[in-house]
Amino acid sequence: MTRVSRRATLVLALLAVYVIWGSTYLALRFGLEGFPPFLLNGIRFLVAGAVMYAVLRLRGSVPPTRRQWWSAARVAALMLAGGVGLVTIAEDVGVGSGIAATAVAIIPVWAALTAGFFGSWPRRLEWVGLVTGLAGVVVLAQEGDFQTSTVGMILVVVAPILWSVGSVWSTHLDLPAPAMATAAQLLTGGAVLAILGPIRGERIDAVPTAGSVVALLYLIVFGSIVAYSAYVYLLNNTRPAMATSYAYVNPAVAVLLGVTIGAETVTGPVFLALPLILGGVAIVTMAQRTESGASVAEPFPTAEPLRDAA
């Protein structure tokens, strides 16, 4: 690959994780017009996981062991069912997609705190980032969507915590190679959501709308396959700080798309909360880079593509 084509590929990969992952929040909202929250994501992850698993096996990748399947299932239950699933329910009860993305942006901050329970407590500068990010969440709680939906506010606070716990815990579990780990987590997470959906009373009683089907296909093909593949490419061809810079861009993309395409309204607290939350993430990232002596640092401790986005 020539230098020009490699640079073009890197740019396309960055655009994929910036725009696609930022747009998944709005896609979830449209998907909810024809599918209930857990079943929407259950179908999404099962199909995407099956496709990825089949392709990897055809390419000769080693399948996960029984222990690795169990590890993947536990991580996926926290991150996909607990993280993505609860965010989708929050949108279903009235929280705007841009607002949800802003709240979820605090994941790296929660992850830094969660790491303490695994023996790596935040240091001084990280605590500054934690306080800054959490202050942003407090400000965001004053936004109109949360004032009218206490349940939605609770869900978008709990969801990033569960995602963060799963992210940190995953680094202590036996999992297969990154691409296969992603496929295994998609499959097991999709299965958990497909089971929990009917348990919480979810049914697909009517034919889904055309818009919701398109949204589901978008989430499967672009949100769960293309963007993850682009992220894997970035991890292997650029610095982690560049690959994970989506954490700073996704909320802005989600807010912009929500206001324009989704006809959502954004109030003053969001414009104050967004820089506070992203500032907290930046401080935590800088602290991890400085204290580890590394040239770059990821937003939170993991290098798996599935562990980095909704």
KOLROLUM-580776 format. One record per atom (N, C-alpha, C, CB): x, y, z. Coordinates in pm, whole numbers, plus 50000, padded with zeros to 5 digits. Glycine has a CB too. Layout:
<rs>
XYZ ...
</rs>
This chain:
<rs>
500844988050000 500005000050000 500885012550000 499045000150123 500655021849906 501435033949898 501115043150015 501195041049766 501985053050036 501765062350146 500465070050128 502935072150157 500165074050003 498935081649977 497695073050005 498905086649832 497695060649956 496535051949979 496395048450126 496635039249895 497525046750195 497455043750338 496865055550414 498865040350394 497285067750376 496735079450443 495245080850415 497485092050399 494845078150292 493425079050257 492615068850336 493225076750106 493165056750352 492485046450430 492355050550575 493235033150420 493395056550630 493345061250768 492275071850787 494705066750811 492185081150690 491185091750698 489785085850693 491375101950585 489565076350603 488245069950591 487895062350719 488215060450471 488895055650777 488665048250900 488295057751014 489905039850938 488985069051023 488665078951126 487265084551107 489695090351125 486925087750983 485585092850956 484525082450995 485435096550807 484835069850976 483885059251011 483595059151160 484415045550968 484655059351243 484415058751388 483865072051440 485705055251462 484235083151375 483705096151418 482215097251387 484465107551350 481875095351260 480515098051214 479575086451246 480505100751065 479995074151214 479095062651232 478765060551379 479725049951174 479795059951463 479505057751605 478745069551665 480795055451683 479005081651615 478245093051664 476795092751619 478895105751618 476555086251505 475185085751450 474355074151505 475245084751300 474985064651573 474225053051619 473155056651721 475165042751679 473365067551796 472375071651894 471075075951826 472915083151981 471215083151716 470025087251641 469415075151571 470375098251539 470255066251519 469755054051453 468945045651552 470935045751395 469395045051676 468635037651778 467255043851797 469395037551913 467205057051797 465915063751815 464955060251702 466105078851823 465455060351579 464615056651466 464245041751470 465325059951334 465175033451514 464895019151524 463795016151623 466145011651563 463685024551726 462665022551828 461255025051777 462935031551944 461135030751657 459805032851600 459145019751558 459895042251480 459955009051542 459384996251500 459794984451585 459754993551361 460804986551674 461294975651757 461414980151902 462644970451705 461134971451999 461354974852139 462854974852169 460614964952233 463304981652273 464724984052299 465624971752299 464864990652428 465334961852383 466224950352395 466204941752270 465834941952516 465034939852211 464964931652090 465644938451973 463504928552056 465554951751965 466244959151860 467734956251865 465984974251875 468324957451983 469764955151996 470114940351992 470274961152126 469194931852040 469454917552034 469594912951890 468344909852103 468674917251804 468744913651662 470004919551600 467494918751586 470264931951631 471434938851577 472724931451608 471524953051632 472934928151734 474194921851773 474294907351728 474354922651923 473174900151731 473214886251688 473584885151540 471854879451714 472954893251456 473244892651313 474684897051285 472254901451234 475094908251343 476454913251321 477484903251372 476644926951390 477214897651490 478154887951547 478264875451463 477744884351687 477124870751413 477124858751329 477924860951201 475684854551296 477744872551140 478484875651017 479974876251045 478004889050956 480354883451150 481774884551183 482384871051218 481974894151300 481644863151295 482164850051337 482364841051215 481204843351438 481394841051124 481494832751004 482684836750918 480194833550923 482864849750900 483984854650818 485324850950883 483894869950799 485414852651013 486664849551083 486984834651075 486574853951230 485984826251091 486204811851084 486614807650943 484944804151128 486004813950840 486384810850702 487824815050674 485434817850604 488284825050746 489664829650730 490654821650815 489764844350765 490134812050889 491004803450967 491234807451111 492284802650902 490484817251162 490654821351302 490234810151396 489844834151331 490944809051507 490644798751607 489394802651685 491844796651703 488434793651700 487214797051775 487514798451925 486124786251753 486694805751997 486904807252142 486734793852214 485924817652199 487454792252323 487264780552408 485994782352490 488494778252501 485584771752558 484384772952642 484574783752747 484074759552710 485754784452806 486034794752907 485964808652846 487414792452971 486474810152725 486454823152659 485044827352621 487324822852535 484204817852582 482804821052555 482134826452682 482044808652503 482424820052796 481844824252923 482334838152961 482184814153034 483614840952938 484154854252966 483484864652877 485674854452945 483344861352749 482714870552655 481274873352695 482764864852512 480574863152741 479174864852780 479034874152899 478544851252812 479924872852996 479854881453114 480154895953079 480814876553222 481164897952997 481504911552955 480364917552873 482814911552874 479834909652780 478754914452694 477484917452772 478454904252585 477214909652877 476024912152958 476104926053022 475864901253066 477294929853067 477454942953128 477444954053024 478754943353207 478224952052917 478434962852820 477294964352721 479714960652746 476824953252667 475794954052565 474384954452624 475914942252471 474084945152714 472764945352777 472654957052873 472484931952850 473664958452960 473624969253060 473924982853002 474584966353169 474934983752916 475334996552860 474445001152747 476744995952812 474544994552633 473764998452515 472264996652540 474194990252393 471894985652604 470484982752628 469794993552709 470324969552697 470424997852818 469805007952904 469755021652837 470555008953035 470785024852759 470755037552685 469585037652586 472095039752611 469355026152522 468255025252427 466915026752497 468305011952351 466775020852614 465535022552691 465365037152728 465545013652818 466455043852765 466395058052800 465855066152683 467785063252843 466355063152562 465845070152445 464365066752422 466675066552320 463995054552455 462605050252436 461655057652529 462485035252458 462155062052645 461285069152740 461405084252726 461615065052883 462095088752621 462065103052592 463365110652597 461185109252682 464475104152628 465755111252630 466265112752487 466795103652718 466635124652447 467105127252311 468425120152283 467265142152289 468665116852156 469875109552120 471135117452150 469835105951973 471115130652125 472285138752154 472555139752303 472105152552097 471485140552382 471625141152527 472215128052580 470265143952594 471725116852527 472225103752570 473705102452536 471425092452503 474105106752416 475505105752376 476385114352465 475665109852230 475895125952504 476665134652592 476895128052727 475955148152611 475865121752780 475995114852909 476935102952900 474625110352959 476855095652790 477675083652773 479145087252752 477175075252654 479425099452710 480805103652685 481665102852810 480835117752632 481035101652926 481805101153051 482375087353079 480925105453167 482155077852990 482645064153011 484115063653052 482455056152885 485045070752984 486445069953025 486675074453170 487295078452934 485865083853217 486005088553354 485565077753452 485175101453376 484405071553423 483935060553509 484935049053507 482545055753464 485525046453390 486465035253378 487695037553465 486885033253232 488175050053468 489335053153552 489025050753699 489775067853531 487795054053740 487395051653879 487205036753905 486105059253912 486595029853810 486355015453823 487665007753838 485575010153703 488695012453769 489995005553775 490525004753917 491025012753686 490085013954004 490535013654143 490135000954215 489995025554217 488984995554181 488524983254246 489304971054197 487034981254220 490114973154093 490974962454045 492434965354080 490814960753893 492634974554177 493984977054228 494714988754167 494784965254208 494044996954086 494715008254022 493895020954043 494935005553871 493995026554165 493195038354197 493695050654122 493215041054348 492795059754087 493205071854015 494215079954095 491975080453982 495115086554024 496075095354088 495545109654087 497455094554019 496375118854135 495885132454160 495245138954038 497015141054208 495945139053925 495415145553806 494165138353754 496475146053697 494135125053770 492955117553727 491745121353812 493215102353737 491965123853941 490855128054027 490285141453981 491315128954173 491175150253933 490715163153880 489785160753760 491915172053839 490215151453674 489385148153559 488075141853600 490135138753467 488105133153701 486885126753750 485895137053801 487215116653860 486375146253882 485495156553939 484925165453829 486245165054043 485775169053732 485315177453621 484235170453540 486485181153530 484485157853507 483505150253429 482195148253503 484065136953390 482285145053631 481075143053709 480305156053727 481415137053845 481025167153734 480345180053740 479525182353614 481375191553759 480065177653501 479335178653375 478055170653379 480205174053260 478095158853441 476905150453451 475845157353538 477265136653510 476285163653647 475365170853735 474675182153658 476105176553859 475465189353578 474885200153497 473915194453394 475995208253426 474315183353331 473465177153229 472135172653287 474185165153166 472145169053416 470915164453480 469855175353486 471205159553620 470255187953462 469295198953462 468615200753327 469985211753502 469045192953227 468475193953092 467015189753093 469285185352993 466245195453002 464805193253000 464375178752993 464225200352887 465055170652909 464685156452895 464755149253029 465585149452794 465765152753109 465935146053238 464975151353343 467365147553286 464585164053328 463645169753422 462265163353408 463535184853402 461965158653287 460655152353263 460725137153266 460105156853128 461925131553273 462065116953275 463175112953372 462365111553134 462785111253497 463765107153598 464335093453566 463125107053738 463485084553514 463945071153477 465025072153370 462765062453428 464795080653271 465775082253165 467105087253218 465255091553059 467065096653311 468285102053370 469055091153444 467955113553465 468335083053521 468985072253596 469635062353501 467975065053686 468935059053393 469445049153298 470735053853230 468395046053194 470785066553189 471975071253119 473135073953214 471665083753040 472865073753344 473955074353443 474465060253472 473485081253573 473535050853485 473925037053518 474585030153399 472705029053564 474095032553279 474615025653160 476115027453140 473885030553037 476655039653146 478105041153131 478905034453242 478455055753126 478325033753362 479015026953472 479135012153440 478255029053605 478055006053394 478094991853360 479064989253244 476684986753323 479044997953145 479974996553032 481414997353081 479715007552925 481675006853173 483025008753225 483484996753307 483095021253310 482594991553390 482934979653469 483264967953377 481774975753565 482444966153273 482714955453178 484034957453106 481594954353078 484344969853070 485584972853000 486794969353084 485624987552962 486784973953210 487934971453297 488014956653332 487834979853425 486894950453363 486884936353399 487404927653285 485464931953439 487094931753164 487494923753048 489004922253037 486954929952920 489744932053090 491194931253083 491754920853180 491814944853111 490904915653267 491324905553365 490754891753332 490904909653505 490084890553218 489464877953180 490174871653061 487994880053148 489964858653046 490534851352934 489614852952813 490724836252969 490084860652714 489304863052593 490144859652470 488814877752588 489514856252359 490264853052237 490884865552176 489344846252134 491494864152059 492094875351988 491044886151963 492724870751854 491474898951950 490534910251943 489344908451850 491264922251902 489574904851724 488464903751630 487484892751672 488984900951488 488014881351713 487154870351756 486464873851887 487974857451772 487144881351975 486514885652099 485314894552070 487524893052189 485464903251970 484354911851930 483174903551882 484804921551821 483444893951794 482374885451741 481694877651854 482924875651636 482484872251946 481934864452056 481074873052148 483054857952136 481514885252173 480744894052259 479454898652190 481574906152300 479534901252061 478314904851987 477304893551993 478654908251841 477764881251971 476854869851971 476254867652110 477594857251926 477094867252212 476584864552346 475754876252399 477744861452442 476184888452369 475414900052412 474064900552344 476184912952384 474054897252214 472784896852142 471854886352199 473024894151995 472424874852237 471614864052295 471014868452428 472464851352314 471814875252512 471314879952641 470164889752621 472454886552723 470334898952528 469284908852503 468024902352445 469794919552408 468224892452357 467084885452297 466294877652402 467554875952186 466964873252507 466304866052616 465614875852712 467324857352693 466334886752746 465794896352842 464624904252785 466884905952886 464624906352653 463544913852591 462164908152622 463734914252442 461904895552587 460594889652618 460324889052768 460504875652560 461374887252849 461184886652994 460614899953046 462524883453066 461084911052988 460564924053032 459304928052954 461634934953015 458744918352879 457464920452812 457544926052672 456664929352892 458724926052612 458854931452478 458304921852373 460324934652447 457574927152277 457024919352167 457064927852040 455574914652199 457154921451927 457034928351799 455674924351743 458224924751698 454664932051775 453284928351742 452854932951603 452344934051844 453514943151553 453144948551422 454354948351329 452584962951435 454084949551201 455184949951103 455974962851126 454634949250956 457284961751148 458094973851172 458004983551055 459574969951197 458114996251084 458085006350980 459335005350892 457975020451042 459235010650773 460385010350682 461585017550742 460015016550546 461305028850808 462385036550868 463105028850977 461845049450925 462345021351058 462965013851167 463795002251114 461905008651264 463354996151004 464114985250942 465414990550884 463274978250832 465345002050819 466555008250764 467515011550878 466205021050683 466985016650989 467835019951104 468505007351159 467005026751214 467744996551167 468314983851216 469424978951124 467214973251227 469184979450993 470204975250898 471444984050909 469654975650755 471224996850930 472355006250947 473165002551070 471845020850958 472474999451179 473174995751302 473954982651285 472174994351417 473394973251210 474064960351189 475294962151100 473094950251126 475074968150983 476154968850883 477204979250920 475574972050745 476744991250951 477705002050974 478105003251121 477115015150927 477105003551211 477425005251352 478154993751415 476195007751427 477824981251372 478384969551439 479404961851357 477294960351477 479614965151230 480604957951149 481624967651090 479904950051037 481154977251011 482074986350943 482894994551043 481304995850850 482215000851140 482925009551234 483895001551320 481935016951323 483474989551365 484384981351445 485604977151363 483654968851498 485384973551237 486504969751151 487434981551129 485994964451015 486864993451111 487675005451095 488495008151221 486785017651063 487875005751336 488575008051462 489734998151481 487605006951580 489504985651445 490584975751452 491734980051361 490074961751411 491404984851241 492444989651148 493225001151211 491814994051014 492525010651272 493195022051334 494125017651447 492165031951386 493675008351528 494505003651638 495814997551589 493744993451721 495764991751471 496944984951418 497774993751325 496524972551346 497295005751293 498005013951196 498235028351240 497255013951069 497785031851360 498025045251410 498145044751560 496915055051366 498445055851621 498595056251766 497235054751834 499275069451810 497195048151949 495935046252020 495195059352048 496175039152150 495935070152079 495265082852107 494485087751985 496295093452149 495015085351867 494305089151745 493115079751722 495245088851623 493345066751741 492285056951718 491105059151811 492825042751736 491385063251933 490305064752031 489815079152044 490775059852165 490235087951954 489805101851960 488315103351933 490585110051860 487655092551888 486205092851867 485475096851995 485695079051819 486065093952112 485405096952239 485115111852254 486265092152355 485905120252187 485695134652195 484785139752084 487025141752189 484635131951978 483895136651861 482455131451858 484625132351734 482245119051901 480915112951893 479805121251956 480945099551959 479995126852077 478895134652135 478505146652050 479275139452274 479505153651995 479215165251911 478445161051785 480515172551872 478865149751725 478175144551607 476745140851642 478925132351549 476565134151756 475225129851797 474315141651823 475325121151922 474835152051889 474025163851916 473645170751785 474785173752008 474615172151694 474355178751565 473295171251485 475645179851484 473425157951476 472465149951401 471095150051469 472965135551386 471105149651601 469835149851673 469055162551649 470065148051820 469755173851646 469105186751626 468645188551481 470045198051665 469465183951386 469145186151245 468205175351190 470425186451162 468695163151182 467905152251124 466795147751218 468805140451089 467115146751347 466135141551442 465165151851496 466835135351556 465345164451459 464455175251505 464355175751657 463045173451446 465475172751725 465495173351871 465865187351915 466495163051928 465505190652036 465855203752091 466925201952199 464605210952149 467855211152204 468925210752302 468895223652382 470315208752234 468925222552514 468855234252600 470235238052653 467905231852715 470285249252724 471535254652775 472415245152852 471235265952860 471865236952944 472725228153022 473615219052937 471885219753112 473145214952820 473935206052735 475215213052689 473115201452613 475095225652653 476255233052601 477295235552710 475795246252541 476875235352835 477815236652945 478335222952987 477155243653064 477445212952986 477835199553030 478815192952934 476605190753046 478615194852802 479455188152703 480925191652720 478995191852563 481305204452728 482735207352747 483275202552882 482985222152734 482425202552986 482875197653116 483185182653110 481805200453225 482275175053049 482465160553040 483675157352953 481215153852983 483765163652836 484895160952747 486195166152806 484655167152610 486115177152882 487305181952950 487785171953054 487025195453017 486845165953127 487205155653223 487865143753158 485985151253300 487315139553042 487885128452968 489305131852922 486995124952846 489495144052874 490815148352827 491835148252941 490735162252765 491425152953059 492335153353174 492715139153218 491695160953291 491725130253224 492005116353261 492965109953161 490705108053270 492715112353032 493575106852928 494995112252941 493015109952790 495125125352962 496435131552977 497155126153100 496305146752985 496405124153208 497005118853331 497535104953310 495995118953445 496775096553241 497215082853215 498455082653128 496105074753150 498515091953030 499665092652942 500905097253019 499385102052824 500725107653101 501845113353174 502405103653278 501435126053241 501505097153351 501935088653460 502485075253414 500805086353554 502065070853295 502585058153244 503865060053166 501545051353156 504135072753126 505335075353048 505165071652904 506485068053106 503935067652864 503695063652726 503495075952641 502485054252716 503665074152509 503495085352418 502035088452392 504205082652288 501185078652414 499755080452392 499015072852499 499325075752251 497735075852514 496915068752612 495525067252559 496895076152747 494915055952587 493545053552545 492595059552647 493265038552527 491345062952607 490395068752700 490125059852820 489115071752630 490115046752801 489985037952915 490675024752884 488495035652950 491005016952986 491925005652971 491414993752892 492315001053103 491424994552764 491104983152679 491494986152537 489624979652688 491754975952461 492094977952320 491144970452231 493514973552293 490054965252288 489104957752208 488104967252143 488364947352295 487814965452014 486884974451950 485504974552010 486784970951809 485024962952054 483674962352108 483584969852239 483234947852127 484684971952305 484654978152436 484774993252429 485744972552521 484534998952312 484775013252300 483595021052244 485955015552215 482465015752217 481425023752160 480095017952179 481655025952020 479095026252174 477735021552179 477405015852048 476775032352216 
</rs>
